[in-house]
Amino acid sequence: MNPARVLIIAGSDSGGGAGIQADLKAVTVLGAHATTVFTALTAQNTQGVQAVHPVPLDFVKSQFEAVTSDIGQDAVKTGMLHSPELVELVAELLEQVAAPVVVDPVMVAKGGSRLLQAEAVAAVKKLLLPRTALLTPNLDEAAELLGRPISDQAAMEAAARELVSLGAAAVLVKGGHLPGDPGDLLFDGDKAHFFSAPRIDTQNTHGTGCTLASACAALLAQGWELAPAVERARLLVRRGIAGGLALGSGHGPVNAMADLAPLLELGPCLKEMQDAIDHLECIEGLARMIPEVRGQLGYALPGAASANEVIAVAGRITHIGSRLKAAGPPRPGASSHVAKIVLAATQKDPAMRAVMALNFDEDTIARGRQLGWSVGEFSRAEEPPEVKALEGSTLEWGTMRVIAQLGKVPDLIFDRGEAGKEPVLRLLAQNPAEIVAKLLKLAHKD
């Protein structure tokens, strides 16, 4: 079976971080096939754009006709269209296309260089929007298209609705430049959807817009509905930011290949888990460290987004005599409880991927503080009714509450329980080996 086909009409980034280079990676990672129409060559790196060489219009048309007449397309993504004449040509060419078109109205590079001439903005609004299935402007681009600043979520929704009224079928306004945690507002022509996630502290964000738009195009080409496609594309971008490449001395590129990490790293992560379990089972006197309901060890795969991408011990961790004993092997999806904790932690710090549920003990908490560790507590009594009503949401809420209070992922999180709920201590670390090392320190066995 042939893959879905995505036609990309955009500029080149010689640094490999944005433009068609980013588009190709995102489309390929999602299992589609990309064809290309180059609109411009740029001389750029992580610090910015040094020069732009427009591709002659007749050659843009020749590229388009070559790939569409022979290969065809299931979706189209446009990026850098630098001049009014080019926008007019692309709009004319798109009249021949029945597939959905994702338009990323690229205007300014991350380094500040202008990539869309000011006089081309009107052409985008008049000629391109009516042919657009999904428009993906950032805040500055949406503001330029509408002639007013956009400063909050309400303004994002209003902007998206107005851009739909100008002809676009749907609009995704990207709010990464707002203060606080980033969020994107999708208006699909009928309903508004707001997607948000904690900000990842990194400067390696070059190419996020290109990657997001091309990922949406790849998913639409494969038949995804719009809102789920945007959500999945945002996950790819988030993984790409977390796994961004620290290249050059400016803004390093996002790494779309990081989206494959949960699959590619499963084998090595299973081995890390088994090695940690084997180590724990060999040490006398650790039985007292796990709760009456038995312990659990969880390890999120890189970029994990669901419980099925968190490895845990099948059947939990029990004990035989004074030694710990895993009831079953480590496998993905074995525990939704530790998955909720570690997934909440990785939203703040993608490196903090391991957690172990331990017995609540005041001396153990004191020991953690004596070691200079960060320790946080949440109270189930303060849990909002709507969270309590959702089965299994307490651990996620409690973890995020502690992280918000401390501003970071701590080494230890605990709660004192409530009626029918045993108090539990959770130990967090970057990987299972670090969990073992920390546990031995807590148990005075280091």
Buried (B, 14 or more C-beta within 10 A) or exposed (E): EEBBBBBBBBBBBBBBBBBBBBBBBBBBBBEBBBBBBBBBBBEBBBEBBEEBEBBEBEEBBEBBEEBBEEEEBBBBBBBBBBBBBBBBBBBEBBEEBEBBBBBBBBBBBBBEBEBBBEEBBEBBBBBBBEBBBBBBBBBBBBBBBBEEEBEEBEBBBBBBBBBBEBBBBBBBBBBBEBEEBBBBBBBBEEEBBEBBBBBBEBEBBBBBBBBBBBBBBBBBBBEBEBBEBBBBBBBBBBBBBBBBBEBBEBBBBBBBBBBBBBEBBBEEBBEBBBEBBEBBBEBEEBBEBBBEEBBBBBBBBBBBBBBBBBBBBBBBBBBEEEBBBBEEBBBBBBBBBBBBBBBBBBBBBBEBBBBBBBBBBEEBBEBBEEBEBBBBBBEBEEBEEEBEEEEEBBBBBBBBBBBEEBEBBBBBBBBBBBEEEEBBBBBBBBBBBBBBBBBBBBBEEE
